Amino acid sequence: MTDHYSQNDAAKKSFFRKGLIVLVVLAAVSTIFMTRYALSGSRKSIAGDVPDYDDAYLMAKTFVKPTIKSSKITFPESGYQCAQKPDSVFIVKSYAETKDRPGSDSVTSFEITLKFVGGKVADKHNWKVLNIIED
């Protein structure tokens, strides 16, 4: 009778140890995945490439720069207005300052309408210029 009890007790302990090992492994794997998710960066990198106003302004500067006939062009860091329409269409309003020679500063205002067609946000080929107006 005590032999049967000892074997039953040993079987219960073995089952408990195996179950405990499985739970510890699952907790470790879960912790690793949760940590990686928490440290994965911005929401943009999780959801894929979705442009925001700053991305649209960066591309607007890229498309406007060749249209201005000057070698020294500066764009304001925060002096722009941007609006987003449906279907990833952005309207950016800003200005560019040009300095060709000392004392001859000029300001060119522009409004550009861009459409993001998909892909990497930083790639110029993934944007399409719908309209550009310069004053």
WOTA-V688723 format. One record per pair of residues at least 4 apart in sequence whose C-alpha atoms are under 6 Angstrom apart, sorted by the first residue. I is the first residue (numbers start at 1). J is the second residue. D is the distance in whole Angstrom. If there is no record, write none. Layout:
BEGIN
((I,J,D) (I,J,D))
END
This chain:
BEGIN
((26,30,6) (36,40,6) (44,48,6) (51,55,6) (61,65,6) (72,98,6) (72,99,6) (73,97,6) (73,98,5) (74,96,6) (74,97,5) (75,96,5) (80,93,6) (80,94,5) (81,92,6) (81,93,5) (82,91,6) (82,92,4) (83,90,6) (83,91,5) (84,89,6) (84,90,5) (85,89,5) (88,115,6) (88,116,5) (89,114,6) (89,115,4) (90,113,6) (90,114,5) (91,112,6) (91,113,4) (92,111,6) (92,112,5) (93,110,6) (93,111,4) (94,109,6) (94,110,6) (95,108,5) (95,109,4) (95,110,6) (96,107,6) (96,108,5) (97,106,6) (97,107,5) (98,105,6) (98,106,5) (99,105,5) (108,135,6) (109,134,6) (109,135,5) (110,133,5) (110,134,4) (111,132,6) (111,133,5) (112,131,6) (112,132,4) (113,130,5) (113,131,5) (114,128,6) (114,129,5) (114,130,6) (115,127,6) (115,128,5) (116,127,5) (117,126,5) (117,127,6) (118,126,6))
END
